[in-house]
């Protein structure tokens, strides 16, 4: 396992252009038909599709040009429906399938991209905040286990629905007492199922073949009191750590800084990522907006217009950046459906970043 120490980092913040991590940048205007409208929900991008997870509504499926295709599933209690919000999704381009995992239910639902319910994978008990990973015909599901749950992870044959394996009983340090914790998985590194449970101080990799958790990364905070952290895998060479410090006066964890750790050079630095594809605006956390190999920001046009106008008004913005931003601004319309920025994440780190 790779271990880094927060206290050994340099105090200054290194500014890194988004193009160091991302290539093939584009902006997609989503379909303006009434049935296509979305909020700024969790957005999944593949080579063929854009999917938007809606709070309290169906899953919205678009093609890569932004054309609305259809709703997938619905709120309800019947087959292929869920009674609470979704917590995770996988779009399988190769087999034209969409996997949806409800926030709290005993099943994973598999639909065709045409919207038909194909199969439900049934677990022995409720899955709380599940995350999924697809490898050929095997779907691995991890969730946030509670004291009476028999397993932390399950594996299913997606073609037959058969449960193949389970990992249990759950490790004590991963057992939840309430729903305040979260599970995160970026699925950014090809073939790697990365998992961070907010009850744990370690990012794990799930060994699909041997059905076990392997510690992969942690940031040592032993000499720093009252630190909140969240880990994230950006690609096969880069881990990110979000850090917040506890303020004794306000009794809250405040501020947020990103620490990048390079597995090739075994070095770390505090970083700020600026979007050099869009006038060097500092918006959209590289950590919060990267998954499944893509950097994605789904934004209402009014919000984006406000950000751009504020940035253009700054005294330190170059003429070329102002011109580029003004061109983007001219394409935006109030009341239109959301715009989605998409950049393909580079699979590794090339060159010295800090």
HELIX and SHEET records of a PDB file:
HELIX    1   1 UNK A    6  UNK A    8  5                                   3    
HELIX    2   2 UNK A   18  UNK A   20  5                                   3    
HELIX    3   3 UNK A   34  UNK A   36  5                                   3    
HELIX    4   4 UNK A  172  UNK A  174  5                                   3    
HELIX    5   5 UNK A  301  UNK A  312  1                                  12    
HELIX    6   6 UNK A  319  UNK A  330  1                                  12    
SHEET    1   A 5 UNK A   2  UNK A   5  0                                        
SHEET    2   A 5 UNK A 212  UNK A 220  1                                        
SHEET    3   A 5 UNK A 203  UNK A 207 -1                                        
SHEET    4   A 5 UNK A 194  UNK A 197 -1                                        
SHEET    5   A 5 UNK A 183  UNK A 184 -1                                        
SHEET    1   B 5 UNK A  14  UNK A  17  0                                        
SHEET    2   B 5 UNK A 267  UNK A 274  1                                        
SHEET    3   B 5 UNK A 252  UNK A 262 -1                                        
SHEET    4   B 5 UNK A 238  UNK A 247 -1                                        
SHEET    5   B 5 UNK A 227  UNK A 233 -1                                        
SHEET    1   C 4 UNK A  22  UNK A  29  0                                        
SHEET    2   C 4 UNK A 339  UNK A 345 -1                                        
SHEET    3   C 4 UNK A 294  UNK A 299 -1                                        
SHEET    4   C 4 UNK A 290  UNK A 291 -1                                        
SHEET    1   D 4 UNK A  43  UNK A  45  0                                        
SHEET    2   D 4 UNK A  49  UNK A  52 -1                                        
SHEET    3   D 4 UNK A  59  UNK A  63 -1                                        
SHEET    4   D 4 UNK A  68  UNK A  72 -1                                        
SHEET    1   E 2 UNK A  74  UNK A  75  0                                        
SHEET    2   E 2 UNK A  81  UNK A  82  1                                        
SHEET    1   F 4 UNK A  86  UNK A  92  0                                        
SHEET    2   F 4 UNK A  97  UNK A 102 -1                                        
SHEET    3   F 4 UNK A 104  UNK A 112 -1                                        
SHEET    4   F 4 UNK A 117  UNK A 128 -1                                        
SHEET    1   G 4 UNK A 131  UNK A 135  0                                        
SHEET    2   G 4 UNK A 138  UNK A 142 -1                                        
SHEET    3   G 4 UNK A 153  UNK A 157 -1                                        
SHEET    4   G 4 UNK A 163  UNK A 167 -1                                        
END                                                                             
